[in-house]
Amino acid sequence: MSKHHKCLIIGSGPAGYTAAIYAARANMAPVMYMGLQPGGQLTITSDVENFPGYPDGIMGPEMMEDLKKQATRFGTDIRYGIATKVDFSGHPHKITIDETVELTADAVIIATGASARWLGLPSEARLNGSGVSACAVCDGFFYRGQEVAIVGAGDTAAEEATYLANLASKVTMIVRKSEMKASKIMQKRVLDNPKIEVLFNTATDEILGEHAVEGVRVKNLLTHETREIALTGFFVAIGHDPNSKIFQPYLHHDEQGYLKTLPGTSKTNVDGVFACGDVQDFTYRQAVTAAGTGCMAALDAERYLATMGLH
């Protein structure tokens, strides 16, 4: 088995699979390593109703399986494995898989995504996808006319609380401190919204329900009193962490770790290394935008290989 590849794709969500489809169709013989969470964040999402082309919606894992089949059909070599180390200091680029397999590649497409931060409660993990979600824009629609809670205090949490208030009958916002971290304009929007109740100095004690979310038990951090609130949806908005750690010594990134790309492209500061999907997108974080940047990465990689006389 050849250890040198023309095009290596790291990660397998909508961005990675779309990059693979385009790269394979362009005869770039892409090899993909699926990473820690094959299929990405959508594999922990139940119904996906906002991806174009699925009028009746589709289950997240099923959609990822469809994308995988499409990438395989055009000749992508899809493998299990996690990139554990890279060396982008020269050409070709060096990548280590599972700490033992050493590869080189002319073009590398990074599609490692981001991971939502969770509270760490066992009930949160158990009910993930059954009322617990880390994406209000993805899943808010399912709670139309119902009562929901959202935990978080930053701009994203405030934005998502406002978004949920357009759909849900009531939104309870759980904030650990005595004030929000969100910008003043976002705070005002939340506090002025009659459908949003903000509980300051409050922590989530437990998410209630056996098979689906039925409520939440919250604890006042000043009085230590607990109380239960009946609801059907629980949203976590305490941030995401891009899966970019191994690339950071070589690639430009922001203070949160999101990889920086040349505006309007998927190009990083290293020639022949491209980034797409949530590892470089802290703004939209949607499956459809990830797929779009996956397409860009494959086209950018194809042009790069042609310019270098490698394709």
C-alpha positions as CSV (number, residue, x, y, z in Angstrom):
1,M,0.0,0.0,0.0
2,S,1.4,3.3,-1.1
3,K,2.3,5.7,1.7
4,H,2.4,8.7,-0.5
5,H,-0.9,10.2,-1.7
6,K,-1.7,13.0,-4.1
7,C,-4.6,14.2,-1.9
8,L,-5.3,13.3,1.8
9,I,-8.5,14.3,3.5
10,I,-8.6,14.4,7.3
11,G,-12.1,14.2,8.7
12,S,-15.4,12.9,7.5
13,G,-18.4,15.2,8.1
14,P,-20.3,17.1,5.3
15,A,-17.1,19.1,4.5
16,G,-14.8,16.0,4.2
17,Y,-17.2,13.9,2.2
18,T,-18.0,16.7,-0.2
19,A,-14.3,17.4,-0.7
20,A,-13.8,13.7,-1.3
21,I,-16.6,13.6,-4.0
22,Y,-15.1,16.5,-5.9
23,A,-11.5,15.3,-5.5
24,A,-12.4,11.7,-6.6
25,R,-14.3,13.0,-9.7
26,A,-11.2,15.1,-10.6
27,N,-9.0,12.0,-10.6
28,M,-7.1,13.1,-7.5
29,A,-7.3,9.6,-5.9
30,P,-8.2,11.0,-2.5
31,V,-7.5,9.0,0.6
32,M,-9.7,9.9,3.6
33,Y,-9.1,9.2,7.3
34,M,-12.5,9.4,9.1
35,G,-11.2,10.6,12.4
36,L,-12.5,10.3,16.0
37,Q,-16.2,10.8,15.1
38,P,-16.8,9.2,11.6
39,G,-19.5,11.3,10.0
40,G,-18.9,14.3,12.3
41,Q,-21.4,16.1,14.5
42,L,-24.4,15.1,12.3
43,T,-24.1,11.5,13.6
44,I,-25.4,12.7,17.0
45,T,-28.2,14.7,15.3
46,S,-31.5,12.9,14.8
47,D,-33.6,14.7,12.2
48,V,-31.9,16.9,9.6
49,E,-34.7,19.0,8.0
50,N,-32.7,22.1,6.7
51,F,-30.4,20.4,4.2
52,P,-31.5,21.1,0.6
53,G,-32.8,18.1,-1.3
54,Y,-34.5,16.2,1.5
55,P,-38.1,17.4,1.5
56,D,-39.1,15.0,4.3
57,G,-35.9,15.4,6.3
58,I,-33.4,12.7,7.0
59,M,-31.7,11.2,10.0
60,G,-28.2,12.6,10.5
61,P,-26.4,9.3,10.5
62,E,-28.3,8.1,7.4
63,M,-27.3,11.3,5.6
64,M,-23.6,10.8,6.4
65,E,-23.9,7.2,5.2
66,D,-25.3,8.5,1.9
67,L,-22.4,11.0,1.5
68,K,-19.9,8.2,2.4
69,K,-21.4,5.9,-0.3
70,Q,-21.3,8.8,-2.9
71,A,-17.6,9.5,-2.1
72,T,-16.8,5.7,-2.3
73,R,-18.6,5.3,-5.6
74,F,-16.3,7.8,-7.2
75,G,-13.2,6.1,-5.9
76,T,-12.3,7.7,-2.5
77,D,-10.3,5.4,-0.4
78,I,-12.0,5.8,3.0
79,R,-10.1,4.5,6.1
80,Y,-10.6,4.4,9.8
81,G,-7.9,6.3,11.7
82,I,-7.1,9.5,13.5
83,A,-4.4,12.0,12.4
84,T,-2.3,12.3,15.5
85,K,0.6,14.4,14.2
86,V,1.5,16.5,11.2
87,D,4.7,18.2,9.8
88,F,3.8,20.9,7.4
89,S,7.4,22.4,7.4
90,G,8.3,21.1,3.9
91,H,7.0,19.3,0.8
92,P,5.5,16.8,0.6
93,H,3.4,17.2,3.8
94,K,3.9,14.5,6.5
95,I,1.0,13.1,8.5
96,T,1.0,10.4,11.2
97,I,-2.1,8.3,11.6
98,D,-2.9,6.6,15.0
99,E,0.6,7.5,16.1
100,T,2.1,4.7,14.0
101,V,1.3,5.0,10.3
102,E,3.4,7.7,8.5
103,L,2.1,9.1,5.3
104,T,3.1,11.9,2.9
105,A,0.7,13.9,0.7
106,D,1.0,16.6,-1.9
107,A,-2.3,18.2,-0.9
108,V,-3.9,18.0,2.5
109,I,-7.6,18.9,3.1
110,I,-8.4,19.4,6.8
111,A,-12.1,18.8,7.6
112,T,-11.8,17.8,11.3
113,G,-14.7,19.9,12.4
114,A,-15.5,21.2,15.9
115,S,-16.8,19.6,19.0
116,A,-19.6,21.2,21.1
117,R,-18.7,21.8,24.7
118,W,-21.1,20.0,27.1
119,L,-21.9,20.4,30.7
120,G,-20.7,16.8,31.5
121,L,-23.9,15.5,33.1
122,P,-24.8,11.8,32.6
123,S,-28.4,12.8,31.8
124,E,-27.2,15.2,29.2
125,A,-25.3,12.4,27.4
126,R,-28.1,9.9,27.8
127,L,-30.7,12.3,26.3
128,N,-28.5,13.7,23.6
129,G,-30.7,13.7,20.4
130,S,-33.8,13.0,22.5
131,G,-34.4,16.6,23.6
132,V,-30.8,17.6,24.3
133,S,-29.1,19.6,21.5
134,A,-26.1,21.8,21.0
135,C,-27.6,23.6,17.9
136,A,-30.8,25.7,18.3
137,V,-30.7,26.6,14.6
138,C,-30.7,22.9,13.6
139,D,-33.2,21.6,16.1
140,G,-35.3,24.6,17.3
141,F,-38.1,23.9,14.8
142,F,-39.0,20.6,16.6
143,Y,-40.0,22.6,19.7
144,R,-42.5,25.0,18.1
145,G,-45.0,26.0,20.7
146,Q,-43.2,24.1,23.5
147,E,-41.2,25.2,26.5
148,V,-37.4,24.9,26.3
149,A,-34.3,25.9,28.2
150,I,-30.9,27.1,27.0
151,V,-27.7,27.2,29.0
152,G,-25.0,29.8,28.2
153,A,-24.2,33.4,28.7
154,G,-22.3,34.6,25.6
155,D,-23.4,36.0,22.2
156,T,-24.2,32.6,20.8
157,A,-26.4,31.7,23.7
158,A,-28.2,35.1,23.5
159,E,-28.6,34.7,19.8
160,E,-30.0,31.2,20.1
161,A,-32.3,32.1,22.9
162,T,-33.8,34.9,20.7
163,Y,-34.0,32.4,17.8
164,L,-35.8,29.8,20.0
165,A,-38.2,32.5,21.3
166,N,-39.6,32.9,17.8
167,L,-40.5,29.2,17.9
168,A,-41.1,28.0,21.4
169,S,-43.8,29.2,23.8
170,K,-41.2,30.0,26.5
171,V,-37.4,30.0,26.8
172,T,-35.7,29.7,30.1
173,M,-32.1,30.9,29.9
174,I,-29.7,29.5,32.5
175,V,-26.7,31.7,33.4
176,R,-24.2,30.8,36.0
177,K,-23.1,34.3,36.9
178,S,-25.0,37.5,37.9
179,E,-24.6,38.8,34.4
180,M,-24.2,37.7,30.8
181,K,-21.0,37.8,28.8
182,A,-23.0,38.7,25.6
183,S,-22.6,42.1,24.0
184,K,-24.9,44.8,25.4
185,I,-27.2,44.8,22.3
186,M,-27.7,41.0,22.5
187,Q,-28.3,41.2,26.3
188,K,-31.0,43.9,25.7
189,R,-32.6,41.7,23.0
190,V,-32.9,38.8,25.5
191,L,-34.0,40.8,28.5
192,D,-36.6,42.8,26.5
193,N,-38.1,39.6,25.1
194,P,-41.3,38.6,27.0
195,K,-40.9,34.9,26.1
196,I,-37.4,34.6,27.6
197,E,-36.9,34.3,31.3
198,V,-33.2,34.6,32.4
199,L,-32.2,32.7,35.6
200,F,-28.9,34.3,36.8
201,N,-26.6,32.7,39.4
202,T,-28.1,29.4,38.3
203,A,-26.6,26.0,37.4
204,T,-28.1,22.9,35.7
205,D,-28.3,20.2,38.4
206,E,-30.0,17.5,36.3
207,I,-31.9,17.0,33.0
208,L,-35.1,15.1,33.8
209,G,-36.7,12.4,31.7
210,E,-36.1,8.7,31.0
211,H,-36.3,8.5,27.2
212,A,-36.9,12.1,26.3
213,V,-36.4,15.5,28.1
214,E,-39.3,16.2,30.4
215,G,-37.8,18.9,32.5
216,V,-34.7,20.3,34.2
217,R,-33.7,20.7,37.8
218,V,-31.8,23.9,38.4
219,K,-29.8,25.1,41.4
220,N,-29.5,28.7,42.6
221,L,-25.8,29.1,43.3
222,L,-26.5,31.8,46.0
223,T,-29.2,30.2,48.0
224,H,-28.4,26.5,47.0
225,E,-32.1,25.9,46.5
226,T,-33.2,23.6,43.7
227,R,-36.3,23.7,41.7
228,E,-37.7,21.7,38.7
229,I,-39.0,23.3,35.5
230,A,-41.1,21.3,33.1
231,L,-39.9,21.5,29.4
232,T,-39.3,19.3,26.4
233,G,-36.1,20.8,24.9
234,F,-32.7,21.5,26.5
235,F,-30.1,23.5,24.5
236,V,-26.4,23.8,25.4
237,A,-24.7,26.9,24.0
238,I,-21.5,27.1,26.0
239,G,-19.3,27.1,22.9
240,H,-17.5,24.8,20.5
241,D,-13.8,23.8,20.3
242,P,-12.4,23.4,16.8
243,N,-10.4,20.1,16.4
244,S,-7.3,21.9,15.3
245,K,-4.7,21.3,18.0
246,I,-2.2,19.2,15.9
247,F,-2.3,21.8,13.1
248,Q,-1.8,24.9,15.2
249,P,2.1,24.9,15.2
250,Y,2.0,25.3,11.4
251,L,-1.3,27.0,10.5
252,H,-2.6,30.5,11.4
253,H,-5.5,30.3,13.7
254,D,-7.5,32.7,15.9
255,E,-7.5,32.8,19.7
256,Q,-10.2,30.0,19.9
257,G,-8.2,27.7,17.6
258,Y,-10.3,28.1,14.4
259,L,-8.0,27.8,11.4
260,K,-7.7,30.9,9.3
261,T,-8.2,30.7,5.5
262,L,-7.6,33.3,2.9
263,P,-10.9,35.1,2.4
264,G,-13.0,33.6,-0.3
265,T,-10.9,30.4,-0.4
266,S,-10.0,27.3,1.6
267,K,-6.3,28.1,1.5
268,T,-4.3,28.2,4.7
269,N,-0.9,30.0,5.1
270,V,0.9,26.7,4.1
271,D,0.9,25.9,0.3
272,G,-1.0,22.7,-0.4
273,V,-2.9,22.7,2.9
274,F,-6.6,23.6,2.8
275,A,-9.2,23.8,5.6
276,C,-13.0,23.5,5.3
277,G,-16.0,23.0,7.5
278,D,-16.4,23.8,11.1
279,V,-12.6,23.7,11.9
280,Q,-12.4,27.1,10.1
281,D,-16.0,28.3,10.4
282,F,-17.0,29.9,13.8
283,T,-19.9,31.9,12.2
284,Y,-22.3,29.6,10.5
285,R,-21.5,26.0,11.6
286,Q,-24.2,24.4,9.4
287,A,-24.0,21.2,7.4
288,V,-24.7,23.0,4.1
289,T,-22.0,25.6,4.6
290,A,-19.5,22.9,5.6
291,A,-20.4,21.0,2.4
292,G,-19.9,24.2,0.4
293,T,-16.4,24.8,1.8
294,G,-15.6,21.1,1.2
295,C,-16.3,21.7,-2.5
296,M,-14.0,24.8,-2.4
297,A,-11.2,22.9,-0.8
298,A,-11.2,20.1,-3.4
299,L,-11.2,22.7,-6.2
300,D,-8.5,24.7,-4.6
301,A,-6.4,21.5,-4.1
302,E,-7.0,20.5,-7.7
303,R,-5.7,23.9,-9.0
304,Y,-2.8,23.7,-6.6
305,L,-1.7,20.3,-7.8
306,A,-2.1,21.4,-11.5
307,T,0.1,24.5,-10.8
308,M,2.7,22.4,-9.1
309,G,2.7,19.9,-12.1
310,L,1.4,17.1,-9.8
311,H,-2.0,16.6,-11.4
